[in-house]
Amino acid sequence: MSIRDITLGRYVHGSSFLHRLDPRTKFLASFLVMGALLAGKGYYPALIALGFAIAAGALSGLPFSYILRSILPFKWLIIITVLLNCIFTGGHILVEAPLPYGGVTSEGLEYGILYGARIAILVLIASIMTLTTEPVVLVDGIEKLLRPFARFGLRPHDIALSMVITIRFIPVLLDEAVKIRKSHAARGLRPAGIRANLKSVSILFVPLFISAIRRAEELAVAMESRLYRSGEHRTRYREIRMASRDWAALAAACIFASAMIV
């Protein structure tokens, strides 16, 4: 897997149905389905959530192969989840082995596949939301969702801005990592073996960390030079408004979430 294969946090310009939805709609719909997926039991919630992800992918107008690439960075997390459930879950033994419960159990394998599938579906839904929503628009949507909590001392704009900057910097730092790896390869650094690969990761981390600090400082200077101030008196180039298609999409998400919980 190449670092450029990571799609989480990237935005792809388009004019599909999903691109035209209000960011609040996409955020709430994703939150509802994700929450129902975690609250549900068994395979049926996972299958329904997978159907929701497939429908959202079709409405996004993006190639399914591009959307599926978002799972690749989390493959080791999924594999470890499956292995841990196989090792530490008791039940009917399928394969005898020197493990805590005497081997790999059918229950452990079942739970491992289920929880691994849940992680993959969660990543798919989150990726579809970020791929079809501009970061600036996503800030406005999250800020408006959090605005009722301002009376309790929260600062909705600052929270939304921090969240979106974090998401937006993921592909930027990944591109920087690609450049660093290419510069290392041009200087003859070609690791072979596990120890050499681990050492190359540590060599990559230091300049990447320095680059992240430098970019954060540049962003802060740019915001300050433009007299950026957060607060209620900020104006917006575009005002987001809910349309009939947004309410229809929210209703569909509620139907999916209800079916998963029931």
C-alpha atoms as a printed R data frame, in Angstrom:
    type eleno elety resid chain resno       x       y      z
1   ATOM     1    CA   MET     A     1   0.000   0.000  0.000
2   ATOM     2    CA   SER     A     2   1.310   3.422 -0.943
3   ATOM     3    CA   ILE     A     3   0.873   6.365  1.398
4   ATOM     4    CA   ARG     A     4  -0.969   8.119 -1.408
5   ATOM     5    CA   ASP     A     5  -3.658   5.429 -1.245
6   ATOM     6    CA   ILE     A     6  -4.993   6.946  1.974
7   ATOM     7    CA   THR     A     7  -8.183   8.840  1.116
8   ATOM     8    CA   LEU     A     8  -9.479   9.725  4.594
9   ATOM     9    CA   GLY     A     9  -9.482  13.526  4.985
10  ATOM    10    CA   ARG     A    10  -9.282  14.295  1.278
11  ATOM    11    CA   TYR     A    11 -11.985  16.163 -0.642
12  ATOM    12    CA   VAL     A    12 -12.923  15.302 -4.228
13  ATOM    13    CA   HIS     A    13 -14.781  17.999 -6.134
14  ATOM    14    CA   GLY     A    14 -18.062  16.916 -7.675
15  ATOM    15    CA   SER     A    15 -21.707  17.784 -8.278
16  ATOM    16    CA   SER     A    16 -23.380  14.563 -7.193
17  ATOM    17    CA   PHE     A    17 -26.404  14.302 -4.914
18  ATOM    18    CA   LEU     A    18 -24.170  13.736 -1.906
19  ATOM    19    CA   HIS     A    19 -21.947  16.709 -2.752
20  ATOM    20    CA   ARG     A    20 -25.014  18.993 -2.817
21  ATOM    21    CA   LEU     A    21 -26.285  17.928  0.593
22  ATOM    22    CA   ASP     A    22 -25.937  20.215  3.585
23  ATOM    23    CA   PRO     A    23 -22.865  19.297  5.687
24  ATOM    24    CA   ARG     A    24 -25.085  19.026  8.774
25  ATOM    25    CA   THR     A    25 -27.138  16.393  6.985
26  ATOM    26    CA   LYS     A    26 -24.095  14.293  6.136
27  ATOM    27    CA   PHE     A    27 -22.623  14.664  9.612
28  ATOM    28    CA   LEU     A    28 -25.868  13.745 11.419
29  ATOM    29    CA   ALA     A    29 -26.654  10.883  9.039
30  ATOM    30    CA   SER     A    30 -23.157   9.439  9.479
31  ATOM    31    CA   PHE     A    31 -23.373   9.865 13.267
32  ATOM    32    CA   LEU     A    32 -26.762   8.140 13.429
33  ATOM    33    CA   VAL     A    33 -25.694   5.141 11.359
34  ATOM    34    CA   MET     A    34 -22.335   4.815 13.148
35  ATOM    35    CA   GLY     A    35 -23.997   4.978 16.553
36  ATOM    36    CA   ALA     A    36 -26.607   2.408 15.545
37  ATOM    37    CA   LEU     A    37 -23.887   0.138 14.184
38  ATOM    38    CA   LEU     A    38 -22.014   0.227 17.495
39  ATOM    39    CA   ALA     A    39 -25.200  -0.219 19.527
40  ATOM    40    CA   GLY     A    40 -26.580  -3.081 17.424
41  ATOM    41    CA   LYS     A    41 -25.838  -6.748 17.991
42  ATOM    42    CA   GLY     A    42 -25.134  -9.464 15.479
43  ATOM    43    CA   TYR     A    43 -24.572  -9.367 11.748
44  ATOM    44    CA   TYR     A    44 -27.811  -7.677 10.705
45  ATOM    45    CA   PRO     A    45 -26.795  -4.148 11.836
46  ATOM    46    CA   ALA     A    46 -23.470  -4.560 10.030
47  ATOM    47    CA   LEU     A    47 -25.216  -5.686  6.829
48  ATOM    48    CA   ILE     A    48 -27.666  -2.773  6.993
49  ATOM    49    CA   ALA     A    49 -24.812  -0.317  7.629
50  ATOM    50    CA   LEU     A    50 -22.936  -1.821  4.677
51  ATOM    51    CA   GLY     A    51 -26.032  -1.249  2.541
52  ATOM    52    CA   PHE     A    52 -26.098   2.370  3.729
53  ATOM    53    CA   ALA     A    53 -22.404   2.793  2.830
54  ATOM    54    CA   ILE     A    54 -22.964   1.268 -0.626
55  ATOM    55    CA   ALA     A    55 -25.959   3.538 -1.262
56  ATOM    56    CA   ALA     A    56 -23.974   6.595 -0.105
57  ATOM    57    CA   GLY     A    57 -21.053   5.592 -2.308
58  ATOM    58    CA   ALA     A    58 -23.367   5.294 -5.319
59  ATOM    59    CA   LEU     A    59 -24.889   8.727 -4.613
60  ATOM    60    CA   SER     A    60 -21.437  10.288 -4.222
61  ATOM    61    CA   GLY     A    61 -20.525   9.669 -7.858
62  ATOM    62    CA   LEU     A    62 -17.056   8.474 -6.838
63  ATOM    63    CA   PRO     A    63 -15.526   5.189 -8.035
64  ATOM    64    CA   PHE     A    64 -16.045   2.413 -5.502
65  ATOM    65    CA   SER     A    65 -12.411   1.375 -5.954
66  ATOM    66    CA   TYR     A    66 -11.314   4.825 -4.760
67  ATOM    67    CA   ILE     A    67 -13.635   4.711 -1.741
68  ATOM    68    CA   LEU     A    68 -12.496   1.207 -0.773
69  ATOM    69    CA   ARG     A    69  -8.889   2.414 -0.675
70  ATOM    70    CA   SER     A    70  -9.758   4.206  2.569
71  ATOM    71    CA   ILE     A    71  -9.803   0.824  4.355
72  ATOM    72    CA   LEU     A    72  -6.198  -0.025  3.452
73  ATOM    73    CA   PRO     A    73  -4.522   2.132  6.140
74  ATOM    74    CA   PHE     A    74  -6.615   0.341  8.792
75  ATOM    75    CA   LYS     A    75  -5.957  -3.199  7.602
76  ATOM    76    CA   TRP     A    76  -3.581  -3.979 10.477
77  ATOM    77    CA   LEU     A    77  -6.118  -2.697 13.012
78  ATOM    78    CA   ILE     A    78  -8.733  -4.995 11.485
79  ATOM    79    CA   ILE     A    79  -6.341  -7.960 11.432
80  ATOM    80    CA   ILE     A    80  -5.302  -7.382 15.058
81  ATOM    81    CA   THR     A    81  -8.975  -7.115 16.079
82  ATOM    82    CA   VAL     A    82  -9.734 -10.464 14.465
83  ATOM    83    CA   LEU     A    83  -6.676 -12.136 16.014
84  ATOM    84    CA   LEU     A    84  -7.341 -10.818 19.533
85  ATOM    85    CA   ASN     A    85 -10.907 -12.085 19.454
86  ATOM    86    CA   CYS     A    86  -9.738 -15.476 18.185
87  ATOM    87    CA   ILE     A    87  -7.155 -15.721 20.972
88  ATOM    88    CA   PHE     A    88  -9.075 -14.404 23.978
89  ATOM    89    CA   THR     A    89 -12.636 -15.658 23.354
90  ATOM    90    CA   GLY     A    90 -13.685 -19.017 24.722
91  ATOM    91    CA   GLY     A    91 -16.133 -21.463 23.230
92  ATOM    92    CA   HIS     A    92 -16.213 -24.381 20.818
93  ATOM    93    CA   ILE     A    93 -12.655 -25.102 19.658
94  ATOM    94    CA   LEU     A    94 -12.150 -25.197 15.902
95  ATOM    95    CA   VAL     A    95  -8.357 -25.452 15.818
96  ATOM    96    CA   GLU     A    96  -6.351 -26.630 18.809
97  ATOM    97    CA   ALA     A    97  -3.383 -24.432 19.679
98  ATOM    98    CA   PRO     A    98  -1.418 -23.306 22.777
99  ATOM    99    CA   LEU     A    99  -3.771 -20.372 23.453
100 ATOM   100    CA   PRO     A   100  -5.578 -19.262 26.651
101 ATOM   101    CA   TYR     A   101  -8.734 -21.205 25.738
102 ATOM   102    CA   GLY     A   102  -7.027 -24.168 24.125
103 ATOM   103    CA   GLY     A   103  -7.181 -22.944 20.529
104 ATOM   104    CA   VAL     A   104  -9.176 -20.877 18.054
105 ATOM   105    CA   THR     A   105 -12.869 -20.985 18.917
106 ATOM   106    CA   SER     A   106 -15.855 -20.565 16.622
107 ATOM   107    CA   GLU     A   107 -17.177 -17.764 18.856
108 ATOM   108    CA   GLY     A   108 -13.847 -15.933 18.741
109 ATOM   109    CA   LEU     A   109 -13.663 -16.187 14.974
110 ATOM   110    CA   GLU     A   110 -17.253 -14.982 14.659
111 ATOM   111    CA   TYR     A   111 -16.700 -11.992 16.946
112 ATOM   112    CA   GLY     A   112 -13.418 -11.152 15.223
113 ATOM   113    CA   ILE     A   113 -15.008 -11.057 11.779
114 ATOM   114    CA   LEU     A   114 -17.953  -9.041 13.115
115 ATOM   115    CA   TYR     A   115 -15.861  -6.383 14.864
116 ATOM   116    CA   GLY     A   116 -13.398  -6.208 11.970
117 ATOM   117    CA   ALA     A   117 -16.305  -5.627  9.576
118 ATOM   118    CA   ARG     A   118 -17.638  -2.896 11.859
119 ATOM   119    CA   ILE     A   119 -14.313  -1.050 11.782
120 ATOM   120    CA   ALA     A   120 -14.186  -1.266  7.976
121 ATOM   121    CA   ILE     A   121 -17.755   0.041  7.620
122 ATOM   122    CA   LEU     A   122 -17.116   2.910 10.044
123 ATOM   123    CA   VAL     A   123 -14.067   3.947  8.022
124 ATOM   124    CA   LEU     A   124 -16.057   3.760  4.769
125 ATOM   125    CA   ILE     A   125 -18.844   5.991  6.064
126 ATOM   126    CA   ALA     A   126 -16.409   8.550  7.504
127 ATOM   127    CA   SER     A   127 -14.400   8.596  4.264
128 ATOM   128    CA   ILE     A   128 -17.477   9.157  2.103
129 ATOM   129    CA   MET     A   129 -18.422  12.132  4.287
130 ATOM   130    CA   THR     A   130 -14.984  13.778  4.016
131 ATOM   131    CA   LEU     A   131 -14.587  12.976  0.309
132 ATOM   132    CA   THR     A   132 -17.836  14.795 -0.551
133 ATOM   133    CA   THR     A   133 -17.624  17.753  1.856
134 ATOM   134    CA   GLU     A   134 -15.331  20.760  1.586
135 ATOM   135    CA   PRO     A   135 -13.398  21.430  4.811
136 ATOM   136    CA   VAL     A   136 -14.632  25.039  5.033
137 ATOM   137    CA   VAL     A   137 -18.244  23.961  4.589
138 ATOM   138    CA   LEU     A   138 -17.770  21.201  7.142
139 ATOM   139    CA   VAL     A   139 -16.568  23.820  9.660
140 ATOM   140    CA   ASP     A   140 -19.756  25.816  9.146
141 ATOM   141    CA   GLY     A   141 -21.919  22.723  9.519
142 ATOM   142    CA   ILE     A   142 -20.300  21.513 12.740
143 ATOM   143    CA   GLU     A   143 -20.333  25.040 14.161
144 ATOM   144    CA   LYS     A   144 -24.068  25.394 13.572
145 ATOM   145    CA   LEU     A   145 -24.707  22.001 15.121
146 ATOM   146    CA   LEU     A   146 -22.755  22.986 18.237
147 ATOM   147    CA   ARG     A   147 -24.162  26.516 18.483
148 ATOM   148    CA   PRO     A   148 -26.909  25.592 21.037
149 ATOM   149    CA   PHE     A   149 -24.132  24.523 23.435
150 ATOM   150    CA   ALA     A   150 -22.533  27.998 23.383
151 ATOM   151    CA   ARG     A   151 -24.707  29.011 26.352
152 ATOM   152    CA   PHE     A   152 -22.843  26.410 28.419
153 ATOM   153    CA   GLY     A   153 -19.464  28.024 27.750
154 ATOM   154    CA   LEU     A   154 -18.444  26.054 24.656
155 ATOM   155    CA   ARG     A   155 -16.878  27.817 21.671
156 ATOM   156    CA   PRO     A   156 -18.474  26.091 18.654
157 ATOM   157    CA   HIS     A   157 -16.385  27.774 15.973
158 ATOM   158    CA   ASP     A   158 -13.061  26.983 17.646
159 ATOM   159    CA   ILE     A   159 -14.063  23.352 18.202
160 ATOM   160    CA   ALA     A   160 -15.259  22.932 14.613
161 ATOM   161    CA   LEU     A   161 -12.171  24.636 13.201
162 ATOM   162    CA   SER     A   162  -9.828  22.412 15.237
163 ATOM   163    CA   MET     A   163 -11.637  19.266 14.087
164 ATOM   164    CA   VAL     A   164 -11.562  20.186 10.414
165 ATOM   165    CA   ILE     A   165  -7.930  21.376 10.460
166 ATOM   166    CA   THR     A   166  -6.980  18.017 11.963
167 ATOM   167    CA   ILE     A   167  -8.850  16.127  9.240
168 ATOM   168    CA   ARG     A   168  -7.534  18.397  6.487
169 ATOM   169    CA   PHE     A   169  -3.906  18.026  7.542
170 ATOM   170    CA   ILE     A   170  -3.986  14.233  7.250
171 ATOM   171    CA   PRO     A   171  -3.454  14.177  3.431
172 ATOM   172    CA   VAL     A   172  -1.027  17.122  3.653
173 ATOM   173    CA   LEU     A   173   1.215  15.268  6.091
174 ATOM   174    CA   LEU     A   174   0.901  12.077  4.043
175 ATOM   175    CA   ASP     A   175   2.108  13.917  0.944
176 ATOM   176    CA   GLU     A   176   4.990  15.261  3.005
177 ATOM   177    CA   ALA     A   177   5.813  11.714  4.127
178 ATOM   178    CA   VAL     A   178   5.929  10.605  0.479
179 ATOM   179    CA   LYS     A   179   8.428  13.360 -0.331
180 ATOM   180    CA   ILE     A   180  10.615  12.424  2.636
181 ATOM   181    CA   ARG     A   181  10.628   8.740  1.681
182 ATOM   182    CA   LYS     A   182  11.553   9.601 -1.895
183 ATOM   183    CA   SER     A   183  14.401  11.822 -0.697
184 ATOM   184    CA   HIS     A   184  15.650   8.963  1.489
185 ATOM   185    CA   ALA     A   185  15.488   6.556 -1.451
186 ATOM   186    CA   ALA     A   186  17.392   9.052 -3.631
187 ATOM   187    CA   ARG     A   187  20.154   9.063 -1.016
188 ATOM   188    CA   GLY     A   188  20.390   5.290 -1.084
189 ATOM   189    CA   LEU     A   189  18.285   4.409  1.984
190 ATOM   190    CA   ARG     A   190  16.570   1.151  0.990
191 ATOM   191    CA   PRO     A   191  15.765  -0.844  4.167
192 ATOM   192    CA   ALA     A   192  15.691  -4.640  4.033
193 ATOM   193    CA   GLY     A   193  14.337  -6.653  6.938
194 ATOM   194    CA   ILE     A   194  12.117  -5.915  9.912
195 ATOM   195    CA   ARG     A   195  14.734  -4.090 11.998
196 ATOM   196    CA   ALA     A   196  15.792  -1.942  9.062
197 ATOM   197    CA   ASN     A   197  12.164  -1.059  8.283
198 ATOM   198    CA   LEU     A   198  11.531  -0.066 11.903
199 ATOM   199    CA   LYS     A   199  14.631   2.106 11.848
200 ATOM   200    CA   SER     A   200  13.513   3.749  8.598
201 ATOM   201    CA   VAL     A   201  10.169   4.594 10.228
202 ATOM   202    CA   SER     A   202  11.967   6.366 13.074
203 ATOM   203    CA   ILE     A   203  14.099   8.243 10.555
204 ATOM   204    CA   LEU     A   204  10.919   9.272  8.721
205 ATOM   205    CA   PHE     A   205   9.102  10.372 11.888
206 ATOM   206    CA   VAL     A   206  11.572  13.075 12.989
207 ATOM   207    CA   PRO     A   207  11.500  15.241  9.805
208 ATOM   208    CA   LEU     A   208   7.741  14.633  9.498
209 ATOM   209    CA   PHE     A   209   7.217  15.898 13.049
210 ATOM   210    CA   ILE     A   210   9.331  18.967 12.332
211 ATOM   211    CA   SER     A   211   7.375  19.577  9.126
212 ATOM   212    CA   ALA     A   212   4.064  19.351 11.019
213 ATOM   213    CA   ILE     A   213   5.242  21.964 13.546
214 ATOM   214    CA   ARG     A   214   6.442  24.235 10.737
215 ATOM   215    CA   ARG     A   215   3.136  23.961  8.854
216 ATOM   216    CA   ALA     A   216   1.167  24.665 12.029
217 ATOM   217    CA   GLU     A   217   3.269  27.775 12.634
218 ATOM   218    CA   GLU     A   218   2.783  28.928  9.021
219 ATOM   219    CA   LEU     A   219  -0.975  28.417  9.346
220 ATOM   220    CA   ALA     A   220  -1.067  30.420 12.589
221 ATOM   221    CA   VAL     A   221   0.940  33.281 11.009
222 ATOM   222    CA   ALA     A   222  -1.331  33.279  7.928
223 ATOM   223    CA   MET     A   223  -4.466  33.431 10.080
224 ATOM   224    CA   GLU     A   224  -3.018  36.208 12.213
225 ATOM   225    CA   SER     A   225  -1.857  38.256  9.204
226 ATOM   226    CA   ARG     A   226  -5.418  38.097  7.824
227 ATOM   227    CA   LEU     A   227  -6.766  39.350 11.173
228 ATOM   228    CA   TYR     A   228  -8.617  36.112 11.758
229 ATOM   229    CA   ARG     A   229 -10.852  36.261 14.819
230 ATOM   230    CA   SER     A   230 -13.401  33.729 15.965
231 ATOM   231    CA   GLY     A   231 -16.739  34.843 17.320
232 ATOM   232    CA   GLU     A   232 -20.347  35.610 16.550
233 ATOM   233    CA   HIS     A   233 -19.600  38.594 14.303
234 ATOM   234    CA   ARG     A   234 -17.858  36.635 11.563
235 ATOM   235    CA   THR     A   235 -19.421  36.806  8.104
236 ATOM   236    CA   ARG     A   236 -19.570  33.956  5.578
237 ATOM   237    CA   TYR     A   237 -19.212  33.862  1.832
238 ATOM   238    CA   ARG     A   238 -21.929  31.200  1.574
239 ATOM   239    CA   GLU     A   239 -24.735  30.529  4.029
240 ATOM   240    CA   ILE     A   240 -25.702  26.867  4.273
241 ATOM   241    CA   ARG     A   241 -29.407  26.046  4.406
242 ATOM   242    CA   MET     A   242 -31.312  22.818  4.715
243 ATOM   243    CA   ALA     A   243 -33.354  21.864  1.632
244 ATOM   244    CA   SER     A   244 -36.004  19.233  1.007
245 ATOM   245    CA   ARG     A   245 -33.379  16.744 -0.168
246 ATOM   246    CA   ASP     A   246 -31.579  17.146  3.170
247 ATOM   247    CA   TRP     A   247 -34.682  16.251  5.168
248 ATOM   248    CA   ALA     A   248 -35.283  13.275  2.876
249 ATOM   249    CA   ALA     A   249 -31.697  12.082  3.380
250 ATOM   250    CA   LEU     A   250 -32.012  12.464  7.162
251 ATOM   251    CA   ALA     A   251 -35.263  10.507  7.130
252 ATOM   252    CA   ALA     A   252 -33.565   7.721  5.159
253 ATOM   253    CA   ALA     A   253 -30.669   7.666  7.636
254 ATOM   254    CA   CYS     A   254 -33.147   7.442 10.541
255 ATOM   255    CA   ILE     A   255 -34.844   4.492  8.843
256 ATOM   256    CA   PHE     A   256 -31.487   2.726  8.422
257 ATOM   257    CA   ALA     A   257 -30.515   3.448 12.047
258 ATOM   258    CA   SER     A   258 -33.897   2.274 13.387
259 ATOM   259    CA   ALA     A   259 -33.675  -0.951 11.393
260 ATOM   260    CA   MET     A   260 -30.190  -1.591 12.763
261 ATOM   261    CA   ILE     A   261 -31.243  -1.079 16.384
262 ATOM   262    CA   VAL     A   262 -34.504  -3.033 16.111
